[in-house]
Amino acid sequence: MVACSTSSDEPPAFANDPAGIERARENATLAELDIDPATEPVADESDDASADMGAQSPLDELNEAVLPVPPGGLLDNPVADDEEEEAQLTTLAVSPLTTPSETIGAVVKGPWKCRLNGATPPDCQCKGSPLNCQVPNSQPGRNRYLPPTFADEMNKRVAAEKAKPGAGKVAPPVDAGKWHVTAETIVYDGAGKVRGRLATPGVLAPPAAGESKPVNTCRNFAGPEGLALVDTPGVCAKINFGAKKRLTPDGGAAGTFVYAFNVLVAASSPSGLDASGWISLAGIEGADQALLTQMPTVANIKIKRDASFAPTAYVIKSAKDWGGDAASFKASSLPTSAYAESKVAPGVDANRKVGDYLLKDGSVWNLAYNTPGIGGIGTDTFFVAHEALGFRRVRSTAKRPTLVRVRVYGNAKKPSIVFAYGSVNGRFGWVALDAYRKGTVRSTPAPGSGGGDFSLCSTKADGTYCSPYGTILGYTCKGGETVDTLWCPSPYTICDGPSPDGKSLMCH
């Protein structure tokens, strides 16, 4: 057996051994999820040849971990016979790995090569699992995709600054490498539900004291030399490298969408919401649209054989599972700071926390492209209703571990957190064990046939309300159930409340 208890109570304490307490808690969580490490191995992200080169990776100019390449180089990383390569770049090899049914034996140790070539830098690597890979982007910042002309100019200026006498670390200003977007562009989650509008700089109220939120400003170099920046006109957004997919959004037209991250969305509060989500490629302005069209698509490896998945059904935990309500959920409702506030990567980035991989403000959750130690970037974003978002976990094997233990920094009581690989809404990526539970997706009405999507009516009187999930959305409650989903007549308007007859929305 994996553990002696599946109780939600604290596991028995081990004298002077906080790490042992946490490992017992981890084993209990594994048992609750029908995971037995005796047959499904859990690999350590750092347990490979590169770990011998130092206890902690050094940091680059962006405070990102520098992953050392061992003297023997990276291992080859062929595509297994139950895998399907989704990316638009060619693979390094086609010979199959050992079949996924093999589970006995020591966990194979990397690090491995990234599976893509072309734009892939030589040191791009995968750690803990052949599926847990860095983003194959040769630009600074790894996960960011910068306009190529800006990236070229930035590289020249950084090189000039480094060449100056006495120069130390010079940080490339990658956050200025944004893309021009049409004002009021709608941001959607991965299932096509509206999150809100990209906020025009200066329009929303400033954040509360002590809060920090992004600003969708456009920036460029202030002069012909140096790294000083100046704001320029327009609305701009950061785009994840390779994150591009076809999507048919609610109330919109089917098309190609790109994944914007760390953008300010006009939703949820007067000062907006720091969010990630999908924006239409057609909403990218001018020459930027043509450049972004050329960005390769880089998605996680798809698993196509049913036998490769665990038989247990899972759902992503909702606000109700965390003891909250979908309409008002805040990440501060998560377990106390020693848990959700723990850092999961080296460096000074305050956002690298356990809580970033659990339910977030507005009842949204991010599927991770890779685990935190090698980036932890999002590959998709979803609204999470109660028992509405399923997770199909890929079985872990010795040759292809899909359970990876990641180090937690600065918290002796929580030395690690485990991530599992699998599929959410057809999109593959990494999910923290604490973000999901056993359960089946409940039956819901088809889109447009009524509601029920977010259980918003459970505590509300009959009537029509504006939705907290999108500025142009509303819903109608009857008998504690969502019976209809309503829309403002234009995506560039905001819901004010119900019409006098209660059958539609008042919008401005």
N, C-alpha and C positions, 0 to 999 in steps of 0.2 A: 504494500500500500504506500501511497505517496505521503499521507499524513494521517495522524490519529484522530483528527477532528476537522469538521467543516463548520464549526461554530463561528459566528461573527464576533465572539468575545476575543479578548487578547489571548494569544497562546501562552503557555506556561513560561515563566521567566527563567532564564539561565543566569546564575550568579555571575555578575561582572562580565557578561557576554552579550552586549546589545546586538552585535552582528548575528549571533545565534538566535536571538529572539526574532529578528527580521527574517532570517532564513526559514524559521518555523512558520512565520506568517506567510511567506512566499509559498512554502509547501502546502499550506492549507488552501491558499488561493488556487494553486495548480489542481489540487484534489477536487475543489468545488467546480472546476471547469473540465473535469474528466481527463486531466493530463497526468500521465505517469512518466516521470523522467527515466524510469527503467526501460521503457520502450520508445519514448519520444525524448531524445536528448535535448538539454538546454545548453547552448553554447555561450561562452563569454565573448563579448565583442572584442576584448583586448587579449584573448587567449590565442595568440598566434605568433609567428616568427618576429613580427615587428615589435611585439611587446618586450622582447629582450633588449631593445635599443634604448630603453628609458622608461621610468615608472609613469611619467606623464608627458604627453606630447607637448612640444613647444607651440607657441602661438605666433601667427603671422601678424602683419600690420593691421589686419581687420579683427584681431583677437579671435580668429578661427583656429582650430587645432590643426597643426601640421602633422599629417600622418606619415611617419617614416616608412620608407621602402626598405625591406631587409636586403642584406648584401646579395642574397640569392635571387632577388627579384620577386615579382608577383607570379602566383600560380595561374595557369591557364584556366579559363572559365567557360567551358562549352555549354551549349543549351541542351538540357535533358530532354528525353523523348516525350515527356508529358507537359513540356513548356512551349509557349508560343510567344515569339518575339514581336512586340507591338511597335517598337521604335522604327523610324524611317531610315535608320543607319544600318550598315551591314554588321553581321556578327563576326566574332573572331574565329569561331570554330563551329562545327556542326556535329561532331562525334558525341554520342549520348553519354551521360554520366551513369553511374550505377542506378538501377531502377529504384524509385522512391519507396518500394516495399521493404528495402533493406534497412533495418534499424539497429542491429546489434553491432557492437564494436565501438572503438574510440571515435570521437567527433573529429572529422577532418579539419585540419588547421590551415588557415590562409596566411596572409591576405591574398585575395584573388585579383585578377585584372577586371576592370570594367568590361562589360560584354560588347561595347560598341567601339568602333574605330572612327576614322574621319576626324571629327573635332575633338576626340578623346585625348587628353594629355597623357603622357607616358606614365605619370604617377597616379592616375585615377584608379582607385582600388575599392574593394569590397571587404568588409570585416565581420567576423562572426558567422556569416553565411554568404554563399555565392550570390544570394538575392539581395543582400544588404549593401548597396553600393553608393559611392559618391555620385553626384550629378556630373556627367561627362562634359563639363564646360571648361574651356581653356581661359575664359575671361576671369579677372579678379572677382572674388566674392562667391565663386562657384555656383550658388543657386540663382543669382541674379542674371538676367539677360539684358545687357546694355546695348543701346543703339551702337552699331559697329563704328560709326564715325566718332561718336563720343568716346568709346573705349580706346580707339587708336590715339586720339588726342590726349586722353588721360594718361595712357602708358608713356607717351613721349614726355609729358610734363613731370610725371613721377620719376622717370629716369633722370631728368635734368635736376630735380631736387635732390635725388640721392647722390648725384655726382658732386654736389657742393661740399666744400671742406667742412668736416665736423658733422655732417648729416648723420642722423640716427635712423630709426624706423620712420618711413614715410607712408602714411595711410592713403591708399587710392580713394578718392571721393566717390565711391561706387553708388551711394544713395542718391547722387545727383543724376545718375544714368537712368532716367525715367522716360516714358513714352507719352507723347501728346495724345490726349483722349478728348473726344467730343464732350462738352459740358452736359451734365445731367445724365451721363451714361448709366444704365441700370447694371447692378451687380447681382448675379444669381448664385445660388448654391449648386452643388454638383448634380442635383436632380431637377434643376431648372426653376426652383422657387425663388422669388424675388427677395433679395436681402435689403435693397435700398438703392439710392442714387449716389454716384461719386460726388462728394461735396466740393463745390467750387470754393477755392481758398478765400477766407475772410467772410463767408456768408453765415456759417454756423456760430453759435455762441462759443466763447473760449471754454476750455475744460476747467473743472473745479480745481482749486488750489491743491497741489500735490499730485494731480493727474497729468499724465503725458499721453498725448494722442498725435497720430501722424497728421501731416498737412499735405494736401495734394498739389503742392507747388511745383512748378517747372523751374529748373536751375541750370545755369551754365557758367562757364569760366568768366570771371569778371574782366580779364584783360588778356593780352597776347601771351603772357608768361605767368608762371606760378599756379597754385592750386586754389586761390581765393575764388569763391563762388558768389553769384548774384541771382536773385529771383528774376524770372522772366515771365511774360504773360502766358496765360493758359491754365489748363487742368492736366496734370500728369500723374502717371501711376507706375509703380514697380511691377515688373513681370517676371515670373519664375522661368528659368531656362527650360525649354522643351515642353512646358505644360500647355498643351494645345489639344482640343478635342471637339468633336461634333456634338451639338446640344440643341434640343428643341425646348426652349424655355416656356414656362407658363405665360400666356398672353403675348408671346413674341414669335419671331420667325426662326426656323431652323437655320443653323449656320455654323461656322467655325468660331470657337471661343478660346481665349487665352486666359491664364490664371494670374490675376493680380493679387498681390499680397501687401500687408501693412499699408492699406489705404484707408482713408476716412470716408465712411458711408453715412449718408444722412438718414439715420434710423436709430431707434432705441432710446435716444436722449437728445436734449437740445444741443449738446456739443458733439453728437455723432458717435459712431462706433468704429474702433480699430478693427478692421476686418480683412478677410481674404475671400476671394470668390471669382467667378467667371464673368468676363466682359466680352462683348462681341468684337471680333476682329474688325468688323465693319465700322466699329466705333473709334478705332485708332485713326488719328488724323493724318492727312497729307502723305508726305514721303515716308513717315514712320510706318504706315500701314504696309507699304510695299516691302520695307525692310523686315518687318515682323513676320510677313508671310513666308519669308525664307528661313525662319527659325525652324530647326528640326523638331519633330515630335519625339519626346523621350518619356515613355511610360514604363511602369514596372512590368516585369515578366508575368504573363498570364499563365495560369495552370489550367489545362484543358481536360484532364482525366479525373472523373468523379472519384475514383478510388484513392486519389491523392489527398482528398479532403478528410478531415476528422468527421466522424458520424454525428457528433453532438451538434445540435442547433444552438446558435448564439444570437444575441441582440446587443446593440450598443446601448449602454446605460443612459436612461433619460433623466430629466429633472426629477421625476417621481422616484426613480431608483435612488437618487441622492437626497431624497427627503424634501424636495422643493416643488415648485410649480413652473410649468413650461413658460407661462406668460411673464414671469418675473424672475426667472433664474439668473443668478449671478455666480461667477466662479468663486467668489468669496464664500459661497455656501458649501464649498468642498471641505473635506477634512482639514484639520488645523494646519497652521503654517509649517510645522515640522515635516509634514507630508507633502502637501501641494506646493509649498514654496521651495522645496529642495531643488538644488541645481543638478542638471543631468548632463552637463558638458563643462569642460574647463573654459576659463575666460571670464570677462567682465560683463558679458551680455546679460542684463537682468531678466530677459524674457525666457532664458533657458531653464524652465522649471518643470517639475513633474506635472503640475496643473495644466501646462500647455497641451498635454496629450490626453486630457480628460475633457469633460463637458465644459464649454466656455460660455461667457455672457451671451444671452439671447438664445440659449439652448441649441448652440451649434457645436460641432465637433470636427476636428481636422484629421483626415487620414494622412499618415506620414509616408513620404517617399523613402526615407531611411531613418534609422534610429538616431537619437540625439548625438551620440559620440562622433558621428561622421557627417553631421549636418542637421538631421531632424526636420527637414523642410516638409511643408505640406504638399500633397499631390491632389487633394480635393477637400472640399468643405461641404458638410451636410447639416441641415436642420435635423434634430433628433426628437421625434415624438415617442411616446411610451410604446414600447414593443412594436416599433414601426420600421426600424433600420436593422436589417439582418447582417451578420458577419459569418462568412464561411472560412474557417481556419484550415490552412494547409498543414498536413501532418508533418512532423519533424522527423528527419532521418539523420543517421550518422554522416552521410555524404552531403546532405543538403539540410542543415539545421534551419528550421523556421521558428524556433524559439531562441531568442538572443537576450542574454542578461547584460544590462548596461549599467555602468558605474554611476553612482550618485555622489556628488561632491559636497563636502562640508556638513554632513549629517551622519554622525556615528550610529544613530539608531536606524537609519535606512541606507545601507551601503549600496543597494542596487535596485533595479526595476527591470522586469522582463517584458519584452515585446514579442508579439506573434505576427506571422505573415499570413495574409489571406485576402479575401475579396469582400468589398462593401459596395453594393449597388453596381456590381460589375467592374469596379475599379480596384486594382490590387495595391497593397501597401502594408505598412506596419501599424499594429494596434497595441497599446499598452494593456497588460492583463487587467488592470483595474478599470479599464474603460468599457469592458463588456461583461456579460454574464450569460449563463444558460437561459434559453428561452426561445420561443418561436414568434415570428412576425404575425401580428394580428391581422385579420381581414379588414381592409379599408375600402371605401368607395373609390371608383375610378376618378382620375383627375377631372374636375369640372362637373361631376355628378353630385356634388355635395361636399361635406367637409369631413370632420373626424380626424384630420391630419395631425392636429397638435393638442387635442384634449383641452382646448382653451375654455370650454364652456362648463367644466365640471363644477365650478363655484360661482357661476354667473346666472343672473336672472335672464329670462327670455328677452331677446332683443338683438340689435345689430351693433357691432363694435368695429373699431379700427384694429388692425392686426399689429402686434409688436414685431412681426417678422418681415415687414416690408411697408414702405411708406404709401404704396398704392393699393394695398390689400385690406380687405375687411371680411367679416364672417358673421353669420346669424346663428344664434343659440335658441334651442327649444328643448325644454325638459332636460337640461344639462348636457345636451349633445350638440355638436356642430352640424347644422343641417344645410348650410349653403356657404360657398365662398364667393366673395364679391370683389369687384375691381373698380378703381377709379377709371374714368373714360380715357385718360391719357397717362402714359408712363412718366410724364413730367409734372404730375400733380401730386398732392399730398392729401391723405384722408383726414378729414376734420371730425367725422362722426356720422351718425345715421341721418338719412333724409327724414323729413317730417312724417312720412308714412311708414318709415322703418324698413322699407323694402330695398333701398339702395344706399349709396354712400354720398355724403357731401364732401367735395374735394376742392382744393384750390391750387 
